[in-house]
Amino acid sequence: LRVFKFIEDEIKKGRQVYVVYPLIQESEKMDYKDLMDGYESIVRDFPMPNYQISIVHGQMKAADKDYEMQRFVKGETQIMVATTVIEVGVNVPNASVMIIESAERFGLSQLHQLRGRVGRGAEQSYCILMTSHKLSEDSKVRLQTMVNTNDGFEIAEVDLRLRGPGDLMGTQQSGVLNLKIADVIKDKDILQHARYYAKVILKEDPSLSLPKNKILRYTYGQLTKYKNIWNYIS
């Protein structure tokens, strides 16, 4: 595989490599590589003693996981095969390559976090997204977004558009928002203006007791009688 040749070239330069998989064990419903199959394949192509490989996943004991991570941090291993447990909290400036297997199975925020594991040193870094041939339209949008930008705000906006913002008054973090008129993405400028003027009004008159805010006070009082206020003001 060309990607393995690329890994080999980067290791020869003294760099280190992450290879990330979405699962630990094969799922019958999803036809993609799991971490253990990938680990065995990498070990065959990068055998000891020329190469040292760490493996990290969520089912490991905390002490074992920490030991493997520290080996990679100290430069004792050149390749770390892992699941998304390395998404945050790992800082290895010498790591220059992030390879994400079955990238279409990850959310945009996960992909962005994983890419952030490289590019922390002075050397040129790379994030390689490996996918299957069959991609959903949403998967194509997610992957193309990763190719197009490094901007976290742009990525978050696309993610919001794809997943939906969830429930403003509850705990649901994705899905269609129960607003009748407003669109939190298309109407973001209007929402920002509304937020600004609401802050101005509340700073001047927190209790809405001034004569000029009489209508606001009355309207808000009426709306708060309803269980789901957003359905009436959106």
N, C-alpha and C positions, 0 to 999 in steps of 0.2 A: 504494500500500500504506500502511496505517495506520502500520506500523513506520517507513517512510521519513519520514512526517510527524513522527513522534516524534523521529527522529534530527535532522530539520531544526530542530525546536523546541529541542532540547537544544544544538545548535550555536549557535543564536541567543542562547542564554544564556551562551555562551562556553565551553561544555563540549566534551569530546572523546569519541569513540565507537570501540569495538572491534567488528569484525564477524568472527567466526571460522567457518571451514569445516573439515570433516574431511579433505578430499582436495585435491590440486593438480590432478589430471586426472580426468575422468569414468571411473568404473568400469563395465564392462559388466554386472557382477553386482549392482550397487547403484544404484538409481534416485534418486539425490539430487544436488543441486547441487555442483559443485566450485568451488574457489576462483576460478579464472579467469573462469568464467561469472558468478559473483557480483560480482567486481571490475568487469567490463564493465557489468553492470547498475547498480551503484552510481555508476560514472563518468557514465553517461547521466543519472541522476537528480540527481547533484551535480556539475555540470560546472565546469571551470576557467573563469575565474579566481576565481569566488566561493568555490570549495571546493578544498582540497588534500588528496590522498588518498595514504596510504602503503600499500605491499603488502609482506608479509613471508612467506616460506615456506622450508622446509628445503632446497630445491634451489638456493637463491640462494648466491652466493659470500658468504663471511663478511663481507667488507668492505661489500658492497652491502646485506646484511641489517642490519648495524650502522648504516649510513648512514640507512636508512629508519627504523629504530627511534629513532635520535637525533633525526630530524626530528619524530617524534611526541612524544618526551619534551620537546623544546624548544618544542612548541606550534606548529610550522611547518605541521603538517597536522592537520586536524580529525578525520579518519577513518583508522583502521588496519584494512585487510583482511588477515587472516592465517590461518595454520593454528595448530596447538597449539605452535608454537615460542615463542609469547609466554606459555605456560603458567606459567613461572617467570622471575624475573629482570628483569621490567619493572615499574617503579614510576612511575606517572603519576597523581598525586593529582587532577589536573584531569579525568581520564577518569571519566565518570559513567554510561556505558551499555556493557554487554557483551551483544552479540547473538550467540547461538550457533545457527548453521544446522545442520539435521539433528542436533539434540541427542540424538536417540535412538541415534545411532551412537557416542556417547562413553560412556566408563565414568564411574562416580560420582566417582572420585577426580579425573579430568580436569575434569569439570564443576565440582567444588568449587574446584579450583585456578584455573580460568578465571574463575569468579565472584569470586575473591579479587583479581583485577586491578583491580576497581572498588571503590568504597567506601573509598578511602584518603584522601579529602579531606573537607572540611566539608560538601559538598553532598550532597543526596539522590542515591543511585545505584540503578541498575536492572540486573537480569540477565534477558534475554528469551530463552526457549528456543523455538526454531522447530523444528517437527517435521512429519513426513509424517502422513497420516491413518491409515496402517496401523502399529500399534505392537504389539510382542510384550508379553506380560505382564511380563517382566522390565524392558522399557523403561518401561512405565507405572509400575512400582514405583520405578525410578531417578528418573524425572522428578518423580513425586509427592513423593519424599523431598527433592528439591531445593526444591520449593515449600514443604514443611512445616518445614524446619529449616535453620539456618546452622551448627549444631553439628557440628564435624568428627568428634567421637567417635561421634555418632549415625549420621552418614553412613558412617563406616568400618565400623560394625557392620552396617548394611544391605548394604554392599558385600561384606563377609565372608560374609553369609548367601547372597547371590546368586551369588557367584563360587566360594565354597568357600575354605578356608584354605590348600590346597595340602599339601605334604609337609613335616612337621616336621623330618625327618632329611635331606631332600634340597634340591634347588634349585627344584622346581616351586612357583610362587607362587599358583596357583589350582587349583580342582578339589576333588573329594571327598577328605576326609582319611581315612586308613586306620585309624580308631579303631573298635573293636568296640562299645563301650558309651557312652563319653563324647561329648558334643556341646559344642564349645568356646564356643558361644553360649548355649545353654540352661543349661549347667552352669558358667557363668563364675563364679558365687559360690563353688561348691564348689572350682573350680580355684584361685581366689584364696586361699581358706582353706588349701588343700593347699600352695600355694606359700609362704604365710606360715610354716606349721609346718615345712616342709622347710628354710627358711632358719634358723629357730630351732634346729632339730636340728643342722644343719651348722655353725652358729656355735659351739654348745656342744661338739660332738663331730664334727669334720670327717672323721675316719677311721672313725666308727661303731664305736668300740672299747669304749664303755661297756657294761656288762651289759644295761642296759635297751634298748639298740639292737642287741642280738645278732641278733634275728630280722630286722630291717631289713637288716643287713649280709649275712646269709646269703641272703635273698631277692634282694637286688640282685645279689649275686655269681652266683646261678643265672640270673637274667634276662639278664645281660650276655653270656652264652654264645650267645644267639640273635642272628641277624643283624639282624632288625628288632624291636627290643625293644618298640616301641610296640604291636605287635599282641598282646603278651602282658600289658601292664599297663593297657590302655585299655578 
